[in-house]
Amino acid sequence: MAEPQPFAPVAMHERIAAMDVLRGFALLGILLMNIEAMAGPLLIAQTGLDPALTGADRIADAFVYLFVQGKFYPLFSLLFGMGFAVMLMRADAAQQPFFMVYLCRVLALLAIGLAHALLVWSGDILVTYALVAFVLLLFFRSTPAAYLAAGGILAILFAEMLLMTLGALGQLAMQTPDMQEAVAGQRAEIAATLEAQRLAGTSESWSAAIAQRAEDLSNSLTSLMLWGWQILGLFLLGAWFVRSGAIARPEQFPRFYARLRGVALAAGMLMVGLSFLIEPTFDLVSLDLRSASALSLFNLGGTLMALGYLAWVVRGLQGGTPARLLSKLAPAGRMALTNYLLQSLVCTWIFSGYGLGYFERLPRAWQIPFVLAFFTLQVLASQAWLSRFRMGPMEWLWRAATYLRLPPMRR
C-alpha cells in the first residue's frame, strides 16, 4: 500500500493559475458592488436602481446594477467552493483525515467574518460563507462530480422557488387589512433603520458604529434560509469545476466553455434586462409576485452572467496579450482574503465619521474611478508583497488556524 503523504497547504507550483486570476478579477467586481454600501447606508445599496439619482450618477448606478451587482458575489462563491474542493482532493491524495482540518478552516473563517462584520463593515459575506460551508461538508466526500453540478443547480433553483412562494403568499396577504397595517409598520422600521445607518455612518463614535453593525448582521442572517440555498448551490458548482478538472484543464472542455461564453452570458443578460424592465427598484418591505419574479430573474441571470464572465477570463488566459494582462491579477487573487478585508478597512476609514468623514459625500459616478484607482494600488501592492512573502497576512493567519501550526511566511 502507498505510504500516506503529509497533508499540507498548496505549494506555489501546485496552484491553479486560473483560480488566482479569477479571484483577482472577482475582487474588482466585489469592490465595485460594495462601494455604494461603504460610501453610504447599506440599505440603499440593496434596492436596485436608486430613483433619486440623475445624470451621470444614474448612469453609473444602472451600469453597476446591470453588469456588476449580483454577478460577482456568485463568482466569489464559486471560487470559495473551488478552494474547499481543492483542499479535500489534497487530503484524499495524502490519505489523511479531512474533517478536523476542514472544521478548523471554517471556524477560523467564521471568526474572521464576525470580526469583519462587527468591527469594520456590516456588509460582510464571510459569516454567511462559513455557515453554509458547514453544510457543504455533507456533499464533498462521496458525491460524484456530475452529482455536484446537479445538486448545485437544484439548490439554486430551490432558492428561487422559495422566493416565488414568498411572493405568492405576499400577494395574497396584501389583500387583508391586517397585512396592510403590518406593512405600514415595517416601512416605518425600514425608515428608522436607514436613519440609524446614516447616524452610525456619520458618528465619530466607533462603539455606535459597532452597535449598528451588530443590528445589521442580525438582520442579514434572518434571510440565510433563503439565500443560503443559493450560496450552497454555487459552492457545489465550484466544487464541480475542480472535481471534474474543468478549471485546471479547460482545454479539455472547449464546448462547455463556449456555451458559457455565448449562451449562458447572453441568457443571463437577457434575464437581468427583463428584471430591470419589470422592477428597476425593489421595495424592501412588500414582496408580491411581480417583485419576486423580477428578483428571481435577476438572481438567475446574475449567476449565468457570472459563469459567462468566468468563461471569458479562462478564454483570455489561453495566450497572447489578454493572458499577459489577466496574469497581473494573480497576485491580488493569491491574497484575496487580505485584499477583501483591506477594501473594507480603507473604505471604512475614508467614509466613516470616526475616519475621514466622507460618508455620502462621494457622488455615485465618482465611485467607479475611485474603485479602479484603489484596486490598481491593491494589484501593485500585492505584487510587491508577494515578491518577499509567500502569502498575504490574513492568508497566513487563516492557514495557521486551519493546520494548527505556523506556516513559513518569508520566501
N, C-alpha and C positions, 0 to 999 in steps of 0.2 A: 504494500500500500504506500502511496506517495506520502512523503514527510510533510506535515502541515507547515505552511509558511506563516511568518508573523503577519498579523493584521495591523497594517499601518496606514497613515494618510496617503493620499495620492501623491506620488512624486512628480516633479516638474515634467519629466519626459513621458509620463503616462497620462497627462491631462488631455482632454478632448478639446482641441483648439476652438472648434465652432461654439462650444458652450461658453467659453470665456468671452468670445466676441459677442455672442448673443446677450450675455449678462451685461456687458458694457453698453450695448445698444438699448437694452431694456432700462438701464439706469437713466439714460437720457429721457426716454418716454415717461418714466415714473416721475422725474422732476418736473417735466412739462405738465403732467397731470396734477401733481401735488402743489405746485407753486401757488395756485389760486387759493387753496385752503391754508397755506402758510402765510400768505400776504394779507389774508382777510379771514372772516369767520368760516369755520368748517362747513356749516350748514349750506351756505350759499354755493359752495362748490359741488354740492350733491343734488342740485336741482336741474342740471342741464344748462341750456342757454339762459343767461341772465337777461330778462326782459328790460332791465333798467339801462343796459349798455347801448351805446350808439357809436356810429362811425367806425374808426379803426379798432376800438375796444370790442365792439360787437363782432367784427370780422375775426379778430384773434380768438375770441371766446368760441365762436362757431367752429373755427378751424380745429382747435384743441378738442372740442366736444366730438366732432365728426371723425377725426383721424387719430386721436391720442387717448381720450377718456374711454375707459373700458376696453382698450386694446392692449395696453402694456402691462396691466396687472395680470391678465391671463398669461401673457408671455413670461412674466416673472414667476407666476405659479407653475407653469410648465417646467421652467428651469429648476425650481425647487424640487419638483418631482424627479427630474433627471438626476439631480445631485444625490438624493436619497437612494435612487436605484443604483447609481454607481457605487455607493457605499455598500449596499447589500451584495452586489456582484463581487466586490473585492473580499468581503467576508466569506462568501461561499468559496471563492478561489483559494483563500487561505485556510479553509476548513476550520474556521473559528466561530465561536458563538457571536451572535449579532445583537440579541435583544438588549443586553445591558448597555452596549455601546450606543445603540440607537436611542435608548431611553435617556441616557446622559446627554446625547446631542439635542434631543427635543426639549428636555428640561432646561438646558442651557439657553436654547433659542427662546423659550418662554420667559426666562428671567431677563434676557436682553430686551425682548419685546416689551415686557412690563415696565422696565426702567425707561425705555424709549417713550412709551405711551404716556407715562405719568410725569417724567422729569423733563421731557423735551417737546414732544408733539403728539397730539391725540389722534392723528390720522394714521397711526401705526398699523401695519399689516402683519408684523411678525407674531403677535399674540395669536391671531387667527390661524396663521400657518402652523404654529406649534400645536394648537388644539386639534386641528384637522390631521396633523401628522401622527397623532396618537392612533387615530382610526386607520391611517394608511398602512400601518404595520400588518393589519389583518389581511391585506391583499398582496403583500410583496412576495412572500417566500415561495409559495407553491402554485401561484397563479401563472398559467402560460401567458406569453406575451400577447397573443391575439385576444385573450380574455381581458387583459388590462385595458386595451383600446376599447373594447365593447363596454366594459364596466365604466370607463371614463365617460363615454358618450351617454350612457344611460343615466349616470349621476348628474350630468349637466342638464339633460332633458327633464329629469325628475325635479330639479330646482325650478325650471321654468314651468313645469306642470303645477307645482305648489304655488308659484306666483300667480298663474292664471286662476287657480282655485280661489286664492285670496281675493283676486279681482272680482270674480263672480259673486263671492259672498259679500264683498263690499258693495257691489252694485245692488244686491237685494237689501242689504241692511240700510243703505242710504234712503230707502223709501219709508223708513219708520221715523217718527218724530224723536224717539229716544236717541237714535244714532245721530240724527242731525244735531241734536243738542250736545252729544259727546264729541262730535267733530269740531263744533264751535269751541268746546273746552280744549281740545287738542291743538287747535290753531293758536289759542292763547298761550299754551305751553310752548309751542314752537317759537312764537314771537319772544317769549321770555328767555328761552334757551339761546336764541340768536342774539338778544341783547346781552345776556350773560357772557357769551363768547366774545362779543365786542369789548365788554368791560375787562374781561380777562386778558384780551389781546393788547389792550392799551394800558393796563395796570402796570405799575412799577414793582408790584409785589410778586415775587416768584411763587410764594405759597398760594396766592389767589389763583395763579395760572395752574398750579398743580391740582388744586381742588376742582377747577373746571375740567381739566383733563380727565380726572377720575370719573366725573359725571359723563363726559363724552365717551370714555371707554366702556362704561356700564351700558350706555345706550347702544353703542355699536355691537356689543356682544349679544344683545337681545335678538338681533337678526341672524345670528350664527346658524340657527336651524334651517334657515332658508339659503343663505349664501354659502354656508359650509359645504353643501352638496356640490355646488359649482366648483369650489376650490378643490374638493376631493376629486372630482372628475378630471380637473386639469392636472392634478398631481399624478393620477393614474395614466393620463395620456403622456405626460412627461416621462413616466417610468417606461411606457411602451417604446418611446423613442430610443431609450438606452437599451432595453432588453432585446429589441428587435435589431439593433445595430443601425437604425436609420440616422441617428445623429453622428455616430462615429464613422460610418461608411455610407455617406449619402449618394456616392456614385453608383451604389447598388440598388438605389430606389429612384431611378430617373422619372418614371411615370408618376409615382406618388408625389414627388416634389413639384412636378409640372402641374399636377392638378391643384395642389395647394397654391401655387403662384398664380394660376389662372382662375379656375372655377371657384375655389374657396374664397379668395380675395375679392373677386367680383361679386359673388353672392353675399358676402359679408357687407361690402359697401352698399349694395342694394338694400339689404335689410336695415342697416343703420340709417340710410337716407329715408326709407319709408317710415321708420320710427320717428325721425326728426319731423317729417311732414305731419304725422299723427299727433305728436306731443313733444314739441321742442323744449318745453319747460315743465318739469314734473312737480306735482303737488306732494309735499311731504306728509300730508295728513290723510287725505281721502284717496283710496285706491279703488278704481272701478275697472270694468272690462277694457275700456278704451286705454286707460293709462297702463294697465297691466300688459296689454298686448304690445303697446309701444315699448315698454321697458323690456319685455321678453325678446322682442325683435332686436332691440339694442344690445342686449346681453349676448344673444346667439350670434348676431352679426359681428360684434366685437371679438368674440372668440375665433370666428372664421378669419377675420382680418388679422388677428394675432398670428394664426397659423400661416397665413399668407406672408406676413412680414418675416416670420421665421424662415420660410422657404426662400424668399428673395435674398436674405442675408446669407443663407447657406449657398445659394447660387453665386452670389458675389465672391464668396471665398474660394471659388474654384480656379481663380487665377487672374492675372492681369492687374490693371490699375485698381479695380474695385477691391481685390483681395488685399493689396498693399494698404489701401485706405482703411478698410474694415479692420485689418490686423492691429491698427493703432488703438482700437477699443479694447483689445485683450487685456492689457494691464489693469485698466479700470474694472473689467469684469472679474479678474482674479481677486480683486479687493472689493467685490460687490457689497458685502455686508458693511465694511468700513465706509465705503462711499455713500451707501444709502443712509446710514446714520449721520455721516458728516453733512449731507444735504440738509437734514433736519436741524442739526446743531447750528450751522452757519445761518440758515434762513430764519430760525427762531431768534438768533442773536440780532439779526438785521431788523426783523419786523416787530418783535415783541416790545411791550412797553418797558420791560426791565433791561432791554437791549438798546438798540439804536432808535427804536420807536417809530419805524416806518409802516406800522400796521395800517392797512387800507390807504396807503399813500402812493403805491406803485401802480400806475394805470395798467389795465389788462393788456393792452397792446405792447407795453414795455416789458411785461413779464417774460415774453418769449425770448427777446435778445438777452435779457438777464440770465435766463436758464442756459442759453447757448454759450455765453461767456463763462459762466460758472462751471459748466460741465467741461469746457475746454481746459480750464485750470485743473479740474479733477483728473482728466486724462494725463496731462503733463505731470502732475504731482504723483500719480500712480506709477508712471514710467520711472520717475526719479526714485521713488521709494523702493520699487522692486529691483532697481539696479544694485541696491545694497542689502535688501532684506528678502527673505523667502516668501513672505505673505504679509497682508495687512495686519495692523494691530488687533482689530476685532476678530479677524480670521484666526489669529494666533490664540486669542482668548477662547474662542469657540472650540478650536481644535484641542486646546489643553483640557477644557471641561469635558469634551467628548471622550478622550482617551485616558483621562486622569493622569496625564504626565505632561511636562513642559516640552513642547517641540522646539527644535532649534530655530532661531529667528534670523540670524545673520547668514548671508550667502557664503 
